[in-house]
Amino acid sequence: METRPYVSWELIGSFMTDAFVAAGVPEEDAKICAEVLMESDRRGIESHGVNRFKPIYIDRIRSGILNPHTEFEIIRETPSTAVVDGHNGMGMVVASRCMRMAIDKAKKCGIGMVAARNSTHFGIAGYYATMATKENMIGFCGTNARPSIAPTFGVENMMGTNPLTFGVPTDEEFPFVIDCATSITQRGKIEYYSREGLPTPKGLVITNDGGTMTDSDEILRALNTGEAALAPLGGIGEETAGYKGYGYAALVEILSAALQAGSYMKMLTGIGENGEKKPYPLGHFFMAIDTEAFMGAESFKKTAGDILRELRASKKAPGHDRIYTAGEKEYLVWLERRDKGVPVSEGVQKELAEVRDMYGLDYKFPFENK
């Protein structure tokens, strides 16, 4: 049972928008940023939701490594493709505009693809894939990130957690959305463990001597110093097929960087030659595929829905009475949270109050009524 206090969607959305504006983000851009963060919590993906509002966005703006004013520059374009430069602006703004471009191009050409350079952290990749599903399109996107994953048989953090994300429209109440890091876990989840005082499960992190570690605070420090790395999907070594996650992480790194001739791997540490903080010039890619251009959107959605229904209706393992398909659990979380709002832990409560007081905003949160 949930014991954390809830903050209504209206209140948290208004607060984050006003705080972003106070930090220098234009109002319309601030609304986009707040919406992406809330969508993460609506889906139950708390590693990328409100708990990252202060440390990943507000703090980076204040430290000067994230530009609150997003300059969206198109540097190359064809009828079906484009390359844009985000000039270290708000990643959610860059990403939403890129996927909108890809969708508009797909309406004309059947397929549209846009790559972005010099962007920043954009929240959950599934948000942008879902932008496409709402228009009967398949959405496909990915991004590189600061080094976290070690290659199979290696111990050095070389690649980001590099999500490879697909959204597929169906005839059901929710789309099929698979939004996963190519590591077993992501840095944001370990940040969550640290904030809550919890250990990280064994086997998710590999140390320089080939061992593993579970102290979440120590892991975050070791990831920054290069003393530890996240294991790719499949785990450490080849026995449980860690090479598969390694391969997919490398694919995302290539697509994120090579399509726009941008930065990759160790170029994304966020640390300058003299140890100073600097922007993370991330690369993203976005593709939209118009299902109407094939056998029609309704035909596609029905077949996709039939496949998912058959999967859920298949024989269950002993002790289990339900099979899920990607996007279903997130939809169920939304139904449960729709009228309640976002649950906030004690650590996030302190951060929200800190940002409010820092900018002198006139807000009172329900958890302050104790």
N, C-alpha and C positions, 0 to 999 in steps of 0.2 A: 504493500500500500504506500502511496506517495505521501511523504511527511513534510516535504519542502513547501513553503508558501508559494502561491501562484500570484503572478502579476498579469493583469488582463492584456490582451493583444493590443487594444487601443492605447493603453497607458504606456506599455513598453515601446510600442512603435513611435508614439509621439515623443517620448523622452529621447530615444536614440536619434531620431531625426533632428530634434532641437540641439542635442549635444554635438552631433556631426556639424550642424550649421555653426554652432559656437566655435568649433574647431577650425572653421574656414571652408567647409564643404558647401557648395551651392545647394539651395533647398531641394531642387528636383533630384539632384544626385544623392543628397542625403536620404531622401525617401527610398531610392533604389537600394542603397546600402543597408538601411534598416530592414527593408523587406526581405533581402536575401538572408540576413541573419535570423529573422523571425521564421522564415520558411524552413531553415535547418531545425529549429526547435519544434516547429509544427510536425516535422517528420520524426522527431525523437533523436535527431543526430546532434546531440548536445556538445560534441567535441568541436563543432563549427558554428555554434549558435551564439546566444547572448553572452556566454562566458568568454568569448573571444573579442567582444566589443571593445573593451578597454585595452588589453595587452597587445592585440594585433593591429588595431586601427587607431584608436585615440592616442595611445602611447607612441606609435610610430609617426603619426602626424606631428606630435609635439617634439619628437626628437629630430625632426627634419628629414627623415628618410622616406616619407610618404607624402606625396603632393596632394593636398586637399582639392585643388583645382585640376580637373582631368582634361588635358589637351588630347583630343582624339584625332590623330592625323592619319589619313589614308595615304600610304606611300606607294602603293601599287594596286591596280585593280583590273579585272577582266569581267565579262558578264557573269561568270560563275564563281569567281574567286576574288580575294582581296588580302592585302597585308596592311596592318595598321600599327602605329606606334602610340603607346599609351603614355609615354613620357613620365613614368613612375607615378601616375595618377591612381585614383581609386580603382582597384581591380574589379569590383562588382559593376562599376559603371562601364569600364572598358569591355568586360565580358558580355554584359547584357546588350550593348550596342553591336558587338561583333556577332552574337547569335542572331540578333534582329536582321543584320545585313545578310547572314547566311540564309535565313528563312526567306527574305525578300528575293534573293537570287534564286533560291530553289523554286519559288513560285513561277519564275520566268524560265528557268533552265532545267528544272527537275531536281538538280543537286546544286547546293551552294556551299562553299567552304571559305572560312576566313581565319587567318593566322594573326596573332598579336605579339608584338615585341615590347620590351620595356614596360610591362604591366606589373601588377602586384597581387597579393593574395586576394582571391575572388570569392571566398566562402565555399559552399558546397557546389561541386560541378553539376550535380543533379538538377539544380535550379535551372541551368541553361538548357540542359537536355529536355527538361519539361516544357520550356518555352516552345520547343518544336512540336512536342506531342499535342499541345493545345491547338495546333493548327494542322493536325492530321499528318504530321511529319515525323520521321525518325530523327532524333537528335543524337549527335555523337560529339564528345568533346574531351579535352584533357589538358593538363598543365604540368610543367615541371615545377620544382620547388627547391628550397635550400637542401643541401646534401644530408641524407639520412640513411639511405639503404646501402648495404654492402652487397657487392656481387657475390654470386655463389662461389665458395672456396676463398672468399676474401673477408677481411674484417674492417676495411676502411669505408666510412660513409661517403659514397660517391654520387648517388642519385637521390632525387627527392622522392617523396611518397607517391608521386606521379599517378593520380587517378586516371583510369580508363573508363569512361562513363557513356552509357547508352540509355536513351529513353525511347520507348516504342508505344505508339497509340494503340488502344484496344477498344472493344465494344463494352468494356466493363466500366465501373465507376472510377477506376484509377488506372493510370498507365503502367506498363512494365518499365521500371527504372532500376538499372543496376549501376550503382555509384560506389565504387570501391577503390581504396588505395591499392597500389601494387606491392605494398608491404603488408605483413600480417596485421599490424596496427599502425596508427599514424601518430605523429608527434602530438597532435591536439588531444588525443585520447590519454597520452601519458601526462600532458599538462593537466587534464581533468583529474587523473589519479592523484597527481601531486597536490592539486588544490584541495582535494577531498581527504588527503592524508592516507591514501590507499597504495598498496604495492602494485607494481606492474607484474602480470602473470609471467611465470618462468618460460623461457624459450622464445620470447619476442625480440630480444635484444642480444646482440653478440658483442663481446668485448675483444680487445686487441689480442688477448691470449687464446681466443676461441671459445671462451666460456660464456656464461649468460649472467644477467643481473636483474634484480627486482625492485631495488630502492628507486622510487619514481623521481625524487629530487636529484639523486645521484645520476640517474640516467639522463635527465635533461642537461645536467652539467657536462656529462661525458659526451653527449651528442654534439655539444657546442665545441668541445675541445678536441674532438676526433678520437676519443678513447673508447667509443662504443658506436654501434650502428644498429639500425633496425634490420631485422631479417626480412627477406622478400616473402611474398605469398608462397606457401609451401614449406617454409621454415629454413633452418640452417642446414646447409649441405644439399645433397641430391636424394637422400633416402626417401624423403617425403615430397620430392619434386620441387624444391625451392628454385630450381633453374627456370621453372615456368614463370614464377613471379619476377625473377630477375630479367627474363627476356621481355616480358610485357613492360616492366619499368624502363628498360632500355629503349623500347619502341616509343613510349610516350616521350622520353627525353629527346629522341631524334625528331619526332614530329613537332614537338613544342619549340625546338631550337632551329632545326635545319630549314623548315618551311619559311622562316622569317629571318634567317641568318643572324640569330641572336645568341644570347648567353646560355650556358649550360653547366651542369655539375658544379665544379669548384668555383666557377665564376659567380655562383649564387649564394655565397656564404653570408653576405651582408656585412662583411668585415673588411676594412681597407688595409693597405700595406702597413700602416702604423697602428693597427688595432682599433681604428675608429669605426663607428657604425656608418653604413652606407646603404642605399636602396638595394632591394632584391629585384633585379630586372628580369622578371619572369616572362616566359613565353607560354601562350595558350593556342589551342586550335579548336575550331568549331565547325561542325558540318550539319547541314539539314538536308534530308532526302524526302521529297514529296511523294507520298504513297499514291497519290492520285495519278502520278505519271506512269505508274506500272499497271496494275489491274484495277485501280480505283481504290479510294480510301476506305469505303464501307466494306469491300471485299477483304482488304488487308486487315482491318480491325477485327472483323469476325473470325478470320483464320487465326490471328494472334490470340484472340480471346478463347477460341476453342482449344488451342494448344495449352494455354495456361489452365483452363478448367480441367482438362484431362490430366495434367500433371497433379493438380490438387486432389483429384478424385482417385489417384492411383493408390496401391496398397500401402498401408502405413506400417512403419517399424513398430515392434513391440514397445508398449509404453507411450506411444504417441498417437494422438487422435486427429492430428491436423498437419497438412503439408502446406507450406506457403510458397508464393512466387514473388519475385523481386518487386518491391513497391507496395506489397500488400500490408506488411507490418507497419510501414510508415503511414499508410492510409488509416489503419486502425488507431495509431497514436493520434493522428489528427482528429478522428472522431471523438476520442477520449478527451483531448485538450481543447477542442474547438470552443467550448463555452467556459472553460476554466482559465485559459491563458498559459503562460510559460512558467514552469516551476523553477525557482532560483535557489541555489545553495547559499550557505552562509558566506562563502568566499565571494560569490558574485554579488550578493547583497551589498557587501562592503565596497566593491568596485563601483557599483551603480551610484551609491551614495557619494563616493569620492568624486566621481565625474560630475555629478550634480553640483556639489559644493564648489568644485574647482571652477566651474563656469557660472555659478550663481543662478542656476535654473530653479524655477518655482515648481518643484514637484515633491510630492510626499508618496512614498510607496506603502502598500498594505502591510509589509513585514515590519514597518516601523510603528505599528499600532499596538505592539505587544506591551 
